[in-house]
Amino acid sequence: MAEWYSKMRYGKKYGHEMLFKRQNNRLEGKPGVILAELGMPEEYSPDFYSSFMEHVFSYSIPWFLHRIILADRGIALIDPANPLARNSFTPASLVDMYGSFTNRDGRAYIDCEVEWRPPGIKKNPSDHGYFLYKGDGKGGAPDICQKTGAKIAGWYYGHLIPEKKVAWESQCRKIYQESVVILSGLYPGAEFRMARYSIKDSLKEAVEELLEAGCRTIIYQCFCNPVYSDFEDYAYAMPAVHRIVGGRAKTIWADQLGN
């Protein structure tokens, strides 16, 4: 009854937030530390943005609406010159989430039959519409995720970022390297691995390497979020690490950087 009440009271926060707050953080055996960051790539990656946006909507939308709202009905397209449009218009060009302006046959999307889709949440001023092309079948991700990817590919990387690169990956790498130097001096014998928590293979690789190195306690620390969030940490990264470890070692969630 107490567990049921806690789940009702805390909702999605129940579980890993409660585990974090109530955990026994005493080390057992050799410690291994995962220092994790989001995993945003330097160059545009449709897979990264598609998977992350799918988590955004899966988290925020009730599960019984997932099949409807997260449907893949075709290829979502955005006009880079008017990416935030909320009303139908005649586009000058159309791009998909892979940065392509043409369909599989090499024909420009603006010369294909497309249909306008208005914003999904009309009361949200930041939401926008998109064009949908069905001639090549499904697009490989939910429409609402595709339209975000198309906007990022065509507008952000196509116009707003002249270098077409962001420094997140290189900056996080420097933070990791400097942190390991300091922590290794304070805790000799501990193992350290960097992981990108939005990429499950990256988390799995870090866990497996620490286990192979003989670590009996795995400590997880996200260094790009000052405060742990329900969305990214308690409902995303922490459950993933817990599942990957699978009871083979003790798992401790380090304190928030903000503390």
C-alpha positions as CSV (number, residue, x, y, z in Angstrom):
1,M,0.0,0.0,0.0
2,A,2.9,2.4,0.9
3,E,4.5,1.8,-2.5
4,W,1.3,2.3,-4.4
5,Y,0.7,5.6,-2.6
6,S,4.2,6.7,-3.4
7,K,3.8,6.0,-7.1
8,M,0.5,7.9,-7.1
9,R,2.0,10.8,-5.2
10,Y,5.3,11.1,-7.2
11,G,4.1,9.8,-10.6
12,K,7.0,9.5,-13.0
13,K,9.4,10.9,-10.4
14,Y,8.8,7.7,-8.3
15,G,11.5,5.1,-8.6
16,H,14.8,6.6,-9.5
17,E,14.3,10.0,-7.8
18,M,13.2,8.1,-4.7
19,L,16.0,5.6,-5.1
20,F,18.5,8.6,-5.4
21,K,17.2,10.2,-2.3
22,R,17.0,7.1,-0.2
23,Q,20.0,5.2,-1.5
24,N,22.8,3.7,0.5
25,N,25.9,5.4,-0.9
26,R,28.5,3.3,0.9
27,L,31.1,1.9,-1.4
28,E,31.6,-1.9,-1.9
29,G,34.9,-3.0,-3.4
30,K,36.6,-1.2,-6.2
31,P,34.7,1.9,-7.5
32,G,34.1,2.8,-11.1
33,V,32.8,6.2,-12.1
34,I,30.7,7.1,-15.1
35,L,30.9,10.8,-16.0
36,A,28.0,11.3,-18.4
37,E,26.8,14.1,-20.7
38,L,24.0,14.4,-23.2
39,G,25.9,13.2,-26.3
40,M,25.1,16.0,-28.7
41,P,27.3,15.4,-31.8
42,E,29.5,18.1,-33.3
43,E,27.8,17.8,-36.7
44,Y,24.1,17.4,-37.3
45,S,22.9,13.8,-36.7
46,P,19.3,13.0,-37.6
47,D,19.4,9.8,-35.4
48,F,20.4,11.8,-32.3
49,Y,17.7,14.4,-32.7
50,S,15.1,11.9,-33.7
51,S,15.6,9.6,-30.8
52,F,15.9,12.4,-28.3
53,M,12.7,14.1,-29.5
54,E,10.9,10.8,-29.4
55,H,11.9,10.5,-25.7
56,V,10.6,14.1,-25.2
57,F,7.2,13.2,-26.6
58,S,7.0,9.7,-25.1
59,Y,7.7,11.3,-21.7
60,S,5.2,14.1,-22.0
61,I,2.4,12.3,-23.7
62,P,0.1,9.8,-21.9
63,W,1.0,6.2,-23.0
64,F,-2.4,5.5,-24.4
65,L,-2.0,8.3,-27.0
66,H,1.5,7.2,-28.2
67,R,0.2,5.2,-31.2
68,I,-1.8,8.2,-32.4
69,I,0.5,11.1,-31.7
70,L,3.8,9.3,-32.4
71,A,2.6,7.9,-35.7
72,D,4.9,7.8,-38.8
73,R,2.6,8.8,-41.6
74,G,5.2,9.9,-44.2
75,I,8.1,12.3,-44.6
76,A,7.8,15.6,-42.6
77,L,9.1,18.6,-44.4
78,I,10.0,22.2,-43.4
79,D,10.7,25.3,-45.4
80,P,14.1,26.6,-44.0
81,A,13.0,30.1,-45.0
82,N,9.8,29.9,-43.0
83,P,10.4,27.1,-40.4
84,L,8.1,28.4,-37.7
85,A,5.0,28.9,-39.8
86,R,1.7,28.2,-38.1
87,N,-0.5,28.7,-41.2
88,S,-0.4,27.1,-44.6
89,F,1.7,28.9,-47.3
90,T,3.5,28.3,-50.6
91,P,7.0,27.0,-49.7
92,A,10.1,28.1,-51.6
93,S,11.9,24.9,-50.8
94,L,11.3,21.9,-48.5
95,V,13.8,19.8,-46.5
96,D,13.5,16.5,-44.6
97,M,15.2,15.5,-41.3
98,Y,18.2,14.1,-43.2
99,G,18.9,17.5,-44.8
100,S,17.7,16.4,-48.2
101,F,15.6,18.6,-50.5
102,T,14.7,15.8,-52.8
103,N,12.8,12.5,-52.6
104,R,14.2,9.1,-53.4
105,D,14.0,9.6,-57.1
106,G,15.9,12.9,-56.9
107,R,12.8,15.0,-57.5
108,A,12.6,18.3,-55.4
109,Y,10.0,18.0,-52.6
110,I,8.4,21.3,-53.7
111,D,7.6,19.6,-57.0
112,C,5.9,16.7,-55.3
113,E,2.4,16.4,-53.9
114,V,2.5,17.4,-50.2
115,E,-0.1,18.4,-47.7
116,W,0.0,21.0,-44.9
117,R,-0.2,19.9,-41.3
118,P,-1.0,22.6,-38.8
119,P,0.6,22.8,-35.3
120,G,-0.4,19.9,-33.1
121,I,-0.8,22.1,-30.1
122,K,-2.5,25.2,-31.4
123,K,-2.4,26.9,-28.0
124,N,1.4,26.6,-27.8
125,P,2.9,29.6,-29.6
126,S,6.2,27.9,-30.1
127,D,4.7,24.9,-32.0
128,H,4.6,25.1,-35.8
129,G,3.2,23.3,-38.7
130,Y,4.9,21.3,-41.5
131,F,4.3,19.7,-44.9
132,L,3.9,15.9,-45.2
133,Y,5.0,13.9,-48.2
134,K,3.7,10.4,-48.5
135,G,5.0,9.4,-51.9
136,D,8.0,7.4,-50.5
137,G,6.1,5.8,-47.6
138,K,7.1,6.3,-44.0
139,G,9.9,8.7,-42.9
140,G,11.5,6.5,-40.3
141,A,10.4,8.3,-37.1
142,P,7.2,9.9,-35.7
143,D,6.1,12.9,-37.8
144,I,6.4,15.3,-34.9
145,C,10.0,14.2,-34.4
146,Q,10.8,14.4,-38.1
147,K,9.5,18.0,-38.3
148,T,11.9,19.0,-35.5
149,G,14.8,17.2,-37.2
150,A,14.0,18.9,-40.5
151,K,13.9,22.3,-38.8
152,I,17.3,21.7,-37.2
153,A,18.8,20.4,-40.4
154,G,17.4,23.1,-42.7
155,W,17.2,26.1,-40.4
156,Y,19.7,25.7,-37.5
157,Y,22.5,24.0,-39.4
158,G,21.5,25.4,-42.8
159,H,21.2,29.1,-41.8
160,L,21.8,29.9,-38.1
161,I,25.1,28.0,-37.7
162,P,27.5,29.0,-40.6
163,E,30.2,26.5,-39.4
164,K,27.5,23.7,-39.3
165,K,29.2,22.5,-36.1
166,V,28.6,22.9,-32.4
167,A,31.3,22.7,-29.7
168,W,29.4,20.6,-27.2
169,E,31.3,17.4,-27.8
170,S,34.8,18.9,-27.6
171,Q,33.9,21.0,-24.6
172,C,32.5,18.1,-22.7
173,R,35.6,16.0,-23.5
174,K,37.8,18.7,-22.0
175,I,35.6,18.8,-18.8
176,Y,35.8,15.0,-18.6
177,Q,39.6,14.9,-19.0
178,E,40.2,17.7,-16.5
179,S,37.9,16.1,-14.0
180,V,39.5,12.7,-14.3
181,V,42.9,14.2,-13.5
182,I,41.6,15.8,-10.4
183,L,39.5,12.8,-9.2
184,S,42.3,10.3,-9.9
185,G,44.6,12.2,-7.6
186,L,41.9,12.3,-4.9
187,Y,40.8,8.6,-5.3
188,P,43.7,6.5,-6.6
189,G,42.6,3.1,-7.8
190,A,39.2,4.3,-9.1
191,E,38.3,3.7,-12.7
192,F,36.7,6.4,-14.9
193,R,34.7,6.2,-18.1
194,M,32.9,8.9,-20.1
195,A,29.4,8.1,-21.5
196,R,26.8,9.8,-23.6
197,Y,23.6,9.1,-21.8
198,S,21.3,9.7,-24.8
199,I,23.1,6.8,-26.6
200,K,22.3,3.5,-24.9
201,D,25.4,1.8,-26.5
202,S,27.6,4.4,-25.0
203,L,26.2,3.7,-21.5
204,K,26.5,0.0,-22.0
205,E,30.1,0.2,-23.2
206,A,31.0,2.3,-20.1
207,V,29.3,-0.1,-17.7
208,E,30.8,-3.2,-19.3
209,E,34.3,-1.8,-19.2
210,L,34.0,-0.9,-15.6
211,L,32.8,-4.4,-14.7
212,E,35.6,-5.9,-16.7
213,A,38.0,-3.7,-14.7
214,G,36.8,-5.4,-11.5
215,C,34.6,-2.6,-10.2
216,R,32.0,-3.7,-7.7
217,T,30.4,-0.3,-7.3
218,I,29.5,1.9,-10.2
219,I,28.9,5.6,-9.5
220,Y,27.0,7.6,-12.0
221,Q,27.4,11.4,-12.3
222,C,25.9,13.6,-15.0
223,F,28.2,16.6,-15.4
224,C,26.1,18.6,-18.0
225,N,23.0,19.0,-15.8
226,P,23.5,21.0,-12.6
227,V,20.3,19.6,-11.2
228,Y,18.9,16.1,-11.9
229,S,15.6,16.3,-13.8
230,D,12.6,14.0,-14.0
231,F,12.9,14.1,-17.8
232,E,16.6,13.5,-18.5
233,D,17.9,11.8,-15.4
234,Y,15.3,10.1,-13.3
235,A,13.2,8.9,-16.3
236,Y,15.9,8.4,-18.9
237,A,19.6,7.9,-18.0
238,M,19.3,6.5,-14.5
239,P,16.9,3.7,-15.3
240,A,19.0,2.9,-18.3
241,V,22.2,2.5,-16.2
242,H,20.3,0.5,-13.6
243,R,19.0,-1.9,-16.3
244,I,22.4,-2.3,-17.9
245,V,24.2,-3.0,-14.6
246,G,21.5,-5.6,-13.9
247,G,22.5,-6.3,-10.3
248,R,26.1,-7.2,-11.3
249,A,27.5,-4.3,-9.2
250,K,26.2,-1.8,-6.6
251,T,25.0,1.4,-8.3
252,I,25.2,4.8,-6.7
253,W,23.9,8.0,-8.1
254,A,26.4,10.8,-7.2
255,D,25.0,14.0,-5.8
256,Q,23.9,16.8,-8.2
257,L,26.6,19.2,-9.3
258,G,24.4,22.0,-8.1
259,N,24.8,20.7,-4.5
